[in-house]
Amino acid sequence: MAEFPCKLIAQVAFKAGGDVFHQLLAKKPQHLANVTPGKIQACNLHQGNYGTNGSVIQWNYTLDGKAQTAKQILHDIDDTKKQIKFKMLEGDPVELYKNMVITAHVETKGGVDFITWTMDYEQINPDNPHPLSLLNFLIELIKDIEAHIFG
Protein backbone atom coordinates (compact mmCIF):
# COMPACT_ATOMS: atom_id res chain seq x y z
CA MET A 1 0.00 0.00 0.00
CA ALA A 2 1.28 3.48 -0.85
CA GLU A 3 2.23 5.79 1.99
CA PHE A 4 -0.40 8.27 0.80
CA PRO A 5 -3.29 6.46 -0.82
CA CYS A 6 -5.40 9.64 -0.90
CA LYS A 7 -4.70 13.04 -2.44
CA LEU A 8 -6.66 16.26 -2.81
CA ILE A 9 -5.42 19.18 -4.91
CA ALA A 10 -6.75 22.71 -5.36
CA GLN A 11 -5.23 25.57 -7.32
CA VAL A 12 -6.23 29.21 -6.96
CA ALA A 13 -5.00 32.33 -8.78
CA PHE A 14 -3.43 34.79 -6.34
CA LYS A 15 -3.36 38.38 -7.59
CA ALA A 16 -1.39 39.72 -4.61
CA GLY A 17 1.82 37.96 -5.68
CA GLY A 18 3.16 34.49 -5.01
CA ASP A 19 6.26 35.83 -3.25
CA VAL A 20 4.04 37.62 -0.74
CA PHE A 21 2.03 34.46 -0.08
CA HIS A 22 5.10 32.22 0.30
CA GLN A 23 6.88 34.65 2.64
CA LEU A 24 3.76 35.01 4.79
CA LEU A 25 3.12 31.28 5.05
CA ALA A 26 6.74 30.14 5.38
CA LYS A 27 8.31 32.94 7.43
CA LYS A 28 5.47 34.74 9.23
CA PRO A 29 2.51 32.34 9.68
CA GLN A 30 1.77 33.87 13.09
CA HIS A 31 0.55 36.98 11.21
CA LEU A 32 -2.31 34.97 9.66
CA ALA A 33 -4.21 35.36 12.94
CA ASN A 34 -4.30 39.13 12.23
CA VAL A 35 -5.16 38.64 8.55
CA THR A 36 -7.93 36.04 8.97
CA PRO A 37 -9.01 36.08 12.64
CA GLY A 38 -12.29 34.34 11.82
CA LYS A 39 -10.35 31.34 10.52
CA ILE A 40 -7.03 31.35 12.37
CA GLN A 41 -6.80 32.44 15.98
CA ALA A 42 -3.11 31.64 16.58
CA CYS A 43 0.03 30.09 15.15
CA ASN A 44 2.52 29.35 17.91
CA LEU A 45 6.10 28.23 17.55
CA HIS A 46 6.90 25.13 19.65
CA GLN A 47 10.39 24.32 18.37
CA GLY A 48 12.92 25.92 16.03
CA ASN A 49 12.24 29.10 14.07
CA TYR A 50 9.52 30.16 11.67
CA GLY A 51 10.58 29.42 8.12
CA THR A 52 13.11 26.73 9.12
CA ASN A 53 12.93 23.05 8.20
CA GLY A 54 12.24 20.88 11.24
CA SER A 55 10.47 23.62 13.18
CA VAL A 56 7.22 22.73 14.94
CA ILE A 57 4.21 25.05 14.96
CA GLN A 58 0.69 24.73 16.34
CA TRP A 59 -2.36 26.30 14.74
CA ASN A 60 -5.56 27.24 16.56
CA TYR A 61 -8.27 27.64 13.96
CA THR A 62 -12.00 27.41 13.36
CA LEU A 63 -13.23 24.82 10.86
CA ASP A 64 -16.93 24.36 10.16
CA GLY A 65 -17.74 26.48 13.24
CA LYS A 66 -15.62 24.33 15.60
CA ALA A 67 -12.40 25.34 17.37
CA GLN A 68 -9.59 23.01 16.30
CA THR A 69 -5.84 22.61 16.70
CA ALA A 70 -3.11 21.13 14.55
CA LYS A 71 0.56 20.70 15.46
CA GLN A 72 2.81 20.39 12.43
CA ILE A 73 6.47 20.05 11.54
CA LEU A 74 7.69 22.26 8.69
CA HIS A 75 9.79 20.63 6.01
CA ASP A 76 10.82 20.92 2.38
CA ILE A 77 10.77 24.70 2.67
CA ASP A 78 12.10 25.87 -0.68
CA ASP A 79 12.23 29.62 -1.26
CA THR A 80 13.30 29.17 -4.90
CA LYS A 81 10.35 26.89 -5.74
CA LYS A 82 8.14 28.81 -3.28
CA GLN A 83 7.05 25.58 -1.61
CA ILE A 84 6.48 24.49 1.99
CA LYS A 85 5.21 21.25 3.49
CA PHE A 86 3.40 20.82 6.79
CA LYS A 87 3.41 17.30 8.25
CA MET A 88 0.63 16.77 10.77
CA LEU A 89 1.87 15.60 14.18
CA GLU A 90 -1.05 16.14 16.57
CA GLY A 91 -4.47 17.73 16.74
CA ASP A 92 -7.93 17.35 15.30
CA PRO A 93 -6.93 16.16 11.78
CA VAL A 94 -4.95 13.18 13.15
CA GLU A 95 -8.15 11.78 14.66
CA LEU A 96 -9.35 11.02 11.11
CA TYR A 97 -6.16 10.83 9.02
CA LYS A 98 -2.66 9.49 9.42
CA ASN A 99 0.48 10.51 7.56
CA MET A 100 -1.17 13.77 6.51
CA VAL A 101 1.08 16.24 4.68
CA ILE A 102 -0.21 19.55 3.34
CA THR A 103 1.90 21.26 0.67
CA ALA A 104 1.58 24.88 -0.44
CA HIS A 105 3.30 25.64 -3.73
CA VAL A 106 3.40 28.85 -5.77
CA GLU A 107 3.67 28.62 -9.55
CA THR A 108 3.60 31.35 -12.16
CA LYS A 109 1.82 30.55 -15.44
CA GLY A 110 1.31 33.15 -18.14
CA GLY A 111 2.25 35.95 -15.74
CA VAL A 112 -0.31 34.84 -13.14
CA ASP A 113 0.67 33.41 -9.75
CA PHE A 114 -1.23 30.32 -8.64
CA ILE A 115 -1.26 28.78 -5.17
CA THR A 116 -1.58 25.00 -5.23
CA TRP A 117 -2.61 23.18 -2.08
CA THR A 118 -1.93 19.44 -2.07
CA MET A 119 -3.14 17.22 0.75
CA ASP A 120 -1.63 13.73 0.93
CA TYR A 121 -3.18 11.52 3.59
CA GLU A 122 -4.45 8.13 4.63
CA GLN A 123 -7.85 7.65 6.21
CA ILE A 124 -7.69 5.88 9.58
CA ASN A 125 -11.14 4.46 8.91
CA PRO A 126 -12.41 4.07 5.32
CA ASP A 127 -15.75 5.52 6.46
CA ASN A 128 -14.11 8.81 7.46
CA PRO A 129 -14.92 11.66 5.09
CA HIS A 130 -12.16 13.01 2.88
CA PRO A 131 -10.88 16.37 4.26
CA LEU A 132 -12.77 18.48 1.74
CA SER A 133 -13.81 21.03 4.37
CA LEU A 134 -10.13 21.51 5.30
CA LEU A 135 -9.24 21.95 1.63
CA ASN A 136 -12.08 24.48 1.29
CA PHE A 137 -10.71 26.25 4.37
CA LEU A 138 -7.30 26.57 2.66
CA ILE A 139 -8.89 27.90 -0.54
CA GLU A 140 -10.86 30.48 1.45
CA LEU A 141 -7.68 31.38 3.36
CA ILE A 142 -6.05 32.40 0.06
CA LYS A 143 -9.03 34.60 -0.79
CA ASP A 144 -8.98 36.19 2.70
CA ILE A 145 -5.25 36.96 2.45
CA GLU A 146 -5.77 38.53 -0.96
CA ALA A 147 -8.70 40.63 0.33
CA HIS A 148 -6.61 41.75 3.32
CA ILE A 149 -3.69 42.81 1.09
CA PHE A 150 -5.94 44.76 -1.29
CA GLY A 151 -7.93 46.17 1.65
GROMACS elastic network, one bead per residue, 0.5 to 0.9 nm:
[ bonds ]
;  ai    aj funct       b0    kb
    1     4     6  0.83137   500
    1     5     6  0.72920   500
    2     5     6  0.54539   500
    3    99     6  0.75119   500
    3   120     6  0.88969   500
    3   121     6  0.80452   500
    3   122     6  0.75544   500
    4     7     6  0.71963   500
    4    98     6  0.89958   500
    4    99     6  0.71766   500
    4   100     6  0.79655   500
    4   101     6  0.89894   500
    4   120     6  0.56029   500
    4   121     6  0.51114   500
    4   122     6  0.55722   500
    5   120     6  0.76587   500
    5   121     6  0.67159   500
    5   122     6  0.58149   500
    5   123     6  0.84664   500
    6   119     6  0.80792   500
    6   120     6  0.58512   500
    6   121     6  0.53507   500
    6   122     6  0.58052   500
    6   123     6  0.77766   500
    6   130     6  0.84446   500
    7   118     6  0.69810   500
    7   119     6  0.54859   500
    7   121     6  0.64055   500
    7   122     6  0.86067   500
    8   117     6  0.80539   500
    8   118     6  0.57503   500
    8   119     6  0.51063   500
    8   120     6  0.67620   500
    8   121     6  0.86983   500
    8   130     6  0.85595   500
    8   131     6  0.82396   500
    8   132     6  0.79360   500
    8   135     6  0.76679   500
    9   116     6  0.69724   500
    9   117     6  0.56417   500
    9   119     6  0.64079   500
    9   120     6  0.88419   500
    9   135     6  0.80606   500
   10   115     6  0.81838   500
   10   116     6  0.56491   500
   10   117     6  0.52996   500
   10   118     6  0.66810   500
   10   119     6  0.89680   500
   10   135     6  0.74564   500
   10   136     6  0.87008   500
   10   138     6  0.89182   500
   10   139     6  0.73946   500
   11   114     6  0.63411   500
   11   115     6  0.55360   500
   11   117     6  0.63348   500
   11   118     6  0.87206   500
   11   139     6  0.80503   500
   12   113     6  0.85468   500
   12   114     6  0.53919   500
   12   115     6  0.53018   500
   12   116     6  0.65045   500
   12   117     6  0.85639   500
   12   139     6  0.70673   500
   12   142     6  0.77123   500
   12   143     6  0.86564   500
   13   112     6  0.68736   500
   13   113     6  0.58527   500
   13   115     6  0.62966   500
   13   116     6  0.88304   500
   13   142     6  0.89059   500
   14    17     6  0.61704   500
   14    18     6  0.67279   500
   14    21     6  0.83196   500
   14   112     6  0.74790   500
   14   113     6  0.55100   500
   14   114     6  0.54906   500
   14   115     6  0.65015   500
   14   142     6  0.73183   500
   14   143     6  0.78857   500
   14   146     6  0.69582   500
   15    18     6  0.80153   500
   15   112     6  0.72593   500
   15   113     6  0.67566   500
   15   114     6  0.84054   500
   15   146     6  0.70511   500
   16    19     6  0.86879   500
   16    20     6  0.69881   500
   16    21     6  0.77408   500
   16   113     6  0.83978   500
   16   145     6  0.85048   500
   16   146     6  0.58208   500
   16   147     6  0.88628   500
   16   149     6  0.68757   500
   16   150     6  0.75524   500
   17    20     6  0.54276   500
   17    21     6  0.66144   500
   17    22     6  0.89107   500
   17   112     6  0.83619   500
   17   113     6  0.62137   500
   17   114     6  0.87442   500
   17   146     6  0.89604   500
   18    21     6  0.50608   500
   18    22     6  0.60903   500
   18    23     6  0.85095   500
   18    82     6  0.77600   500
   18   105     6  0.89432   500
   18   106     6  0.56959   500
   18   107     6  0.74410   500
   18   108     6  0.78241   500
   18   112     6  0.88442   500
   18   113     6  0.54633   500
   18   114     6  0.70590   500
   18   115     6  0.72243   500
   19    22     6  0.51892   500
   19    23     6  0.60396   500
   19    24     6  0.84567   500
   19    79     6  0.88443   500
   19    82     6  0.72700   500
   19   106     6  0.79473   500
   19   113     6  0.89082   500
   20    23     6  0.53202   500
   20    24     6  0.61177   500
   20    25     6  0.86374   500
   21    24     6  0.51903   500
   21    25     6  0.61286   500
   21    26     6  0.84025   500
   21    82     6  0.89160   500
   21   106     6  0.81064   500
   21   115     6  0.83101   500
   21   142     6  0.83407   500
   21   145     6  0.81060   500
   21   146     6  0.88490   500
   22    25     6  0.52359   500
   22    26     6  0.57359   500
   22    27     6  0.78577   500
   22    79     6  0.77516   500
   22    82     6  0.58054   500
   22    83     6  0.71762   500
   22    84     6  0.80344   500
   22   104     6  0.81737   500
   22   105     6  0.79228   500
   22   106     6  0.71468   500
   23    26     6  0.52810   500
   23    27     6  0.52860   500
   23    28     6  0.67434   500
   23    29     6  0.86064   500
   23    51     6  0.84354   500
   23    79     6  0.83141   500
   23    82     6  0.84104   500
   24    27     6  0.56569   500
   24    29     6  0.57165   500
   24    30     6  0.86112   500
   24    31     6  0.74456   500
   24    32     6  0.77859   500
   25    28     6  0.59150   500
   25    30     6  0.85531   500
   25    31     6  0.87773   500
   25    32     6  0.80221   500
   25    51     6  0.82835   500
   25    84     6  0.81648   500
   25   104     6  0.85662   500
   26    29     6  0.64237   500
   26    50     6  0.68797   500
   26    52     6  0.81307   500
   26    74     6  0.85967   500
   26    77     6  0.72916   500
   26    79     6  0.86298   500
   26    82     6  0.88708   500
   26    83     6  0.83476   500
   26    84     6  0.65919   500
   27    30     6  0.86982   500
   27    49     6  0.86148   500
   27    50     6  0.52168   500
   27    52     6  0.80220   500
   28    31     6  0.57527   500
   28    32     6  0.77920   500
   28    50     6  0.65853   500
   28    51     6  0.74637   500
   29    32     6  0.54910   500
   29    33     6  0.80593   500
   29    42     6  0.89195   500
   29    43     6  0.64096   500
   29    44     6  0.87536   500
   29    50     6  0.76078   500
   29    51     6  0.87262   500
   30    33     6  0.61712   500
   30    34     6  0.80795   500
   30    42     6  0.63992   500
   30    44     6  0.66536   500
   30    45     6  0.84021   500
   30    50     6  0.87077   500
   30    59     6  0.87818   500
   31    34     6  0.54045   500
   31    35     6  0.65108   500
   31    36     6  0.88206   500
   31    42     6  0.84051   500
   31    43     6  0.79544   500
   32    36     6  0.57609   500
   32    37     6  0.74189   500
   32    39     6  0.88643   500
   32    40     6  0.65298   500
   32    41     6  0.81545   500
   32    42     6  0.77180   500
   32    43     6  0.77110   500
   32   145     6  0.80313   500
   33    36     6  0.54800   500
   33    38     6  0.82186   500
   33    39     6  0.77284   500
   33    42     6  0.53209   500
   33    43     6  0.71244   500
   33    60     6  0.89916   500
   33    61     6  0.87810   500
   34    37     6  0.56332   500
   34    40     6  0.82450   500
   34    41     6  0.80686   500
   34    42     6  0.87431   500
   35    38     6  0.89493   500
   35    40     6  0.84325   500
   35   144     6  0.74137   500
   35   145     6  0.63263   500
   35   148     6  0.62641   500
   35   149     6  0.86797   500
   36    39     6  0.55100   500
   36    40     6  0.58605   500
   36    41     6  0.79607   500
   36   141     6  0.73005   500
   36   144     6  0.63610   500
   36   145     6  0.71014   500
   36   148     6  0.81442   500
   37    40     6  0.51306   500
   37    41     6  0.54042   500
   37    42     6  0.83677   500
   37    61     6  0.85687   500
   38    41     6  0.71404   500
   38    61     6  0.80997   500
   38    62     6  0.71034   500
   39    60     6  0.87396   500
   39    61     6  0.54678   500
   39    62     6  0.51216   500
   39    63     6  0.71341   500
   39   137     6  0.79851   500
   39   141     6  0.76418   500
   40    43     6  0.76910   500
   40    59     6  0.72772   500
   40    60     6  0.60547   500
   40    62     6  0.64215   500
   41    59     6  0.76815   500
   41    60     6  0.53764   500
   41    61     6  0.54095   500
   41    62     6  0.76918   500
   42    58     6  0.78865   500
   42    59     6  0.56993   500
   42    60     6  0.50349   500
   42    61     6  0.70379   500
   43    57     6  0.65486   500
   43    58     6  0.55247   500
   43    60     6  0.64262   500
   43    61     6  0.87342   500
   44    56     6  0.86444   500
   44    57     6  0.54823   500
   44    58     6  0.52129   500
   44    59     6  0.65722   500
   44    60     6  0.84576   500
   45    48     6  0.73567   500
   45    49     6  0.71104   500
   45    50     6  0.70694   500
   45    55     6  0.77060   500
   45    56     6  0.61878   500
   45    58     6  0.65589   500
   46    49     6  0.86852   500
   46    55     6  0.75405   500
   46    56     6  0.52942   500
   46    57     6  0.54020   500
   46    58     6  0.70490   500
   46    71     6  0.87967   500
   47    50     6  0.89242   500
   47    54     6  0.81309   500
   47    55     6  0.52375   500
   47    57     6  0.70916   500
   47    73     6  0.89578   500
   48    51     6  0.89638   500
   48    52     6  0.69598   500
   48    53     6  0.83385   500
   48    54     6  0.69890   500
   48    56     6  0.66247   500
   48    57     6  0.88201   500
   49    52     6  0.55493   500
   49    53     6  0.84540   500
   49    54     6  0.86956   500
   49    55     6  0.58290   500
   49    56     6  0.81591   500
   50    53     6  0.86115   500
   50    55     6  0.67748   500
   50    56     6  0.84357   500
   50    57     6  0.80721   500
   50    74     6  0.86338   500
   51    55     6  0.76936   500
   51    74     6  0.77339   500
   51    77     6  0.72090   500
   51    84     6  0.88671   500
   52    55     6  0.57525   500
   52    74     6  0.70318   500
   52    75     6  0.76118   500
   52    77     6  0.71590   500
   53    56     6  0.88356   500
   53    73     6  0.78629   500
   53    74     6  0.53144   500
   53    76     6  0.65478   500
   53    77     6  0.61652   500
   54    73     6  0.58424   500
   54    74     6  0.53944   500
   54    75     6  0.57812   500
   54    76     6  0.89705   500
   55    72     6  0.83385   500
   55    73     6  0.56036   500
   55    74     6  0.54447   500
   55    75     6  0.77979   500
   56    71     6  0.69844   500
   56    72     6  0.55839   500
   56    74     6  0.62833   500
   56    89     6  0.89449   500
   57    70     6  0.83123   500
   57    71     6  0.57000   500
   57    72     6  0.54828   500
   57    73     6  0.64624   500
   57    74     6  0.76952   500
   58    69     6  0.68740   500
   58    70     6  0.55320   500
   58    72     6  0.62217   500
   58    73     6  0.88537   500
   58    90     6  0.87687   500
   58    91     6  0.87017   500
   59    68     6  0.80945   500
   59    69     6  0.54424   500
   59    70     6  0.52264   500
   59    71     6  0.63537   500
   59    72     6  0.81868   500
   60    67     6  0.71542   500
   60    68     6  0.58513   500
   60    70     6  0.68851   500
   61    66     6  0.82232   500
   61    67     6  0.58361   500
   61    68     6  0.53501   500
   61    69     6  0.62252   500
   61    70     6  0.83261   500
   62    65     6  0.58193   500
   62    66     6  0.52545   500
   62    68     6  0.58104   500
   62    69     6  0.84929   500
   63    66     6  0.53327   500
   63    67     6  0.65876   500
   63    68     6  0.67901   500
   63   133     6  0.75377   500
   63   134     6  0.71706   500
   63   137     6  0.71011   500
   64    67     6  0.85658   500
   64   133     6  0.73739   500
   64   134     6  0.88274   500
   64   137     6  0.87025   500
   68    91     6  0.73660   500
   68    92     6  0.59921   500
   68    93     6  0.86282   500
   69    90     6  0.80521   500
   69    91     6  0.50622   500
   69    92     6  0.58325   500
   69    93     6  0.81848   500
   70    88     6  0.68810   500
   70    89     6  0.74528   500
   70    90     6  0.57679   500
   70    92     6  0.61704   500
   70    93     6  0.68539   500
   70    94     6  0.82816   500
   71    87     6  0.84692   500
   71    88     6  0.61234   500
   71    89     6  0.54207   500
   71    91     6  0.59755   500
   72    86     6  0.56875   500
   72    87     6  0.52305   500
   72    89     6  0.51883   500
   72    90     6  0.70828   500
   72    91     6  0.88748   500
   72   101     6  0.89586   500
   73    85     6  0.82345   500
   73    86     6  0.57055   500
   73    87     6  0.52664   500
   73    88     6  0.67393   500
   73    89     6  0.69249   500
   74    77     6  0.71912   500
   74    84     6  0.71658   500
   74    85     6  0.58568   500
   74    87     6  0.65719   500
   75    78     6  0.88082   500
   75    84     6  0.64840   500
   75    85     6  0.52684   500
   75    86     6  0.64409   500
   75    87     6  0.75403   500
   76    83     6  0.72009   500
   76    84     6  0.56300   500
   76    85     6  0.57241   500
   76    86     6  0.86229   500
   77    81     6  0.86972   500
   77    82     6  0.76884   500
   77    83     6  0.57397   500
   77    85     6  0.66009   500
   78    81     6  0.54440   500
   78    82     6  0.55693   500
   78    83     6  0.51467   500
   78    84     6  0.63770   500
   79    83     6  0.65832   500
   79    84     6  0.83648   500
   80    83     6  0.79228   500
   81    84     6  0.89722   500
   81   105     6  0.74343   500
   81   106     6  0.72247   500
   81   107     6  0.78851   500
   82   104     6  0.81545   500
   82   105     6  0.58005   500
   82   106     6  0.53600   500
   82   107     6  0.77076   500
   83   103     6  0.70975   500
   83   104     6  0.56320   500
   83   106     6  0.64301   500
   84   102     6  0.84226   500
   84   103     6  0.57594   500
   84   104     6  0.54842   500
   84   105     6  0.66481   500
   85   101     6  0.65997   500
   85   102     6  0.56767   500
   85   104     6  0.64681   500
   85   105     6  0.86674   500
   86   100     6  0.84078   500
   86   101     6  0.55520   500
   86   102     6  0.51482   500
   86   103     6  0.63136   500
   86   104     6  0.84906   500
   87    99     6  0.74256   500
   87   100     6  0.60396   500
   87   102     6  0.65017   500
   87   103     6  0.86864   500
   88    91     6  0.79163   500
   88    93     6  0.76573   500
   88    94     6  0.70520   500
   88    98     6  0.80984   500
   88    99     6  0.70331   500
   88   100     6  0.55147   500
   88   101     6  0.61280   500
   88   102     6  0.79780   500
   89    94     6  0.73104   500
   89    98     6  0.89721   500
   89    99     6  0.84648   500
   89   100     6  0.84544   500
   90    93     6  0.75841   500
   90    94     6  0.59738   500
   90    95     6  0.85519   500
   91    94     6  0.58207   500
   91    95     6  0.73027   500
   92    95     6  0.56031   500
   92    96     6  0.77126   500
   93    96     6  0.57146   500
   93    97     6  0.60503   500
   93    98     6  0.82586   500
   93   100     6  0.81705   500
   93   131     6  0.84974   500
   93   134     6  0.89922   500
   94    98     6  0.57213   500
   94    99     6  0.82395   500
   94   100     6  0.76681   500
   94   124     6  0.85729   500
   95    98     6  0.79261   500
   95   124     6  0.77994   500
   96   122     6  0.86300   500
   96   123     6  0.61385   500
   96   124     6  0.56151   500
   96   125     6  0.71543   500
   96   128     6  0.63943   500
   96   129     6  0.82303   500
   96   130     6  0.89235   500
   96   131     6  0.88224   500
   97   100     6  0.63186   500
   97   121     6  0.62339   500
   97   122     6  0.54346   500
   97   124     6  0.52046   500
   97   125     6  0.80866   500
   97   128     6  0.83419   500
   97   130     6  0.88572   500
   97   131     6  0.86927   500
   98   121     6  0.61884   500
   98   122     6  0.52903   500
   98   123     6  0.63758   500
   98   124     6  0.61905   500
   99   120     6  0.76681   500
   99   121     6  0.54902   500
   99   122     6  0.62071   500
   99   123     6  0.89163   500
  100   119     6  0.69953   500
  100   120     6  0.55965   500
  100   122     6  0.67839   500
  101   118     6  0.80589   500
  101   119     6  0.58472   500
  101   120     6  0.52649   500
  101   121     6  0.64473   500
  102   117     6  0.69482   500
  102   118     6  0.56854   500
  102   120     6  0.64634   500
  102   121     6  0.85691   500
  103   116     6  0.78073   500
  103   117     6  0.56155   500
  103   118     6  0.50526   500
  103   119     6  0.64553   500
  103   120     6  0.83232   500
  104   115     6  0.67530   500
  104   116     6  0.57432   500
  104   118     6  0.66801   500
  105   114     6  0.81515   500
  105   115     6  0.57188   500
  105   116     6  0.51534   500
  105   117     6  0.66173   500
  105   118     6  0.82856   500
  106   113     6  0.66371   500
  106   114     6  0.56384   500
  106   116     6  0.63251   500
  107   112     6  0.82083   500
  107   113     6  0.56563   500
  107   114     6  0.52682   500
  107   115     6  0.65971   500
  107   116     6  0.77083   500
  108   111     6  0.59780   500
  108   112     6  0.53321   500
  108   114     6  0.60709   500
  108   115     6  0.88949   500
  109   112     6  0.53072   500
  109   113     6  0.64659   500
  109   114     6  0.74573   500
  110   113     6  0.84117   500
  115   139     6  0.89691   500
  115   142     6  0.79701   500
  117   135     6  0.76930   500
  117   138     6  0.74863   500
  117   139     6  0.80040   500
  118   135     6  0.85647   500
  119   131     6  0.85476   500
  119   135     6  0.77676   500
  122   125     6  0.87577   500
  122   126     6  0.89680   500
  123   126     6  0.58616   500
  123   127     6  0.81865   500
  123   128     6  0.64808   500
  123   129     6  0.81976   500
  123   130     6  0.76381   500
  124   127     6  0.86514   500
  124   128     6  0.73656   500
  125   128     6  0.54658   500
  125   129     6  0.89812   500
  126   129     6  0.79946   500
  128   131     6  0.88105   500
  129   132     6  0.78986   500
  130   133     6  0.83226   500
  131   134     6  0.52962   500
  131   135     6  0.63879   500
  131   136     6  0.87238   500
  132   136     6  0.60574   500
  132   137     6  0.84592   500
  133   137     6  0.60767   500
  133   138     6  0.87188   500
  134   138     6  0.63727   500
  134   139     6  0.87492   500
  135   138     6  0.51123   500
  135   139     6  0.63406   500
  135   140     6  0.86888   500
  136   139     6  0.50183   500
  136   140     6  0.61269   500
  136   141     6  0.84324   500
  137   140     6  0.51472   500
  137   141     6  0.60393   500
  137   142     6  0.88408   500
  138   142     6  0.65099   500
  138   143     6  0.89117   500
  139   142     6  0.53589   500
  139   143     6  0.67115   500
  139   144     6  0.89008   500
  140   143     6  0.50320   500
  140   144     6  0.61327   500
  140   145     6  0.86268   500
  141   144     6  0.50296   500
  141   145     6  0.61577   500
  141   146     6  0.85728   500
  142   145     6  0.52088   500
  142   146     6  0.62198   500
  142   147     6  0.86472   500
  143   146     6  0.51060   500
  143   147     6  0.61404   500
  143   148     6  0.85934   500
  144   147     6  0.50416   500
  144   148     6  0.60841   500
  144   149     6  0.86290   500
  145   148     6  0.50553   500
  145   149     6  0.62086   500
  145   150     6  0.86754   500
  146   149     6  0.51798   500
  146   150     6  0.62352   500
  146   151     6  0.83577   500
  147   150     6  0.52212   500
  147   151     6  0.57503   500
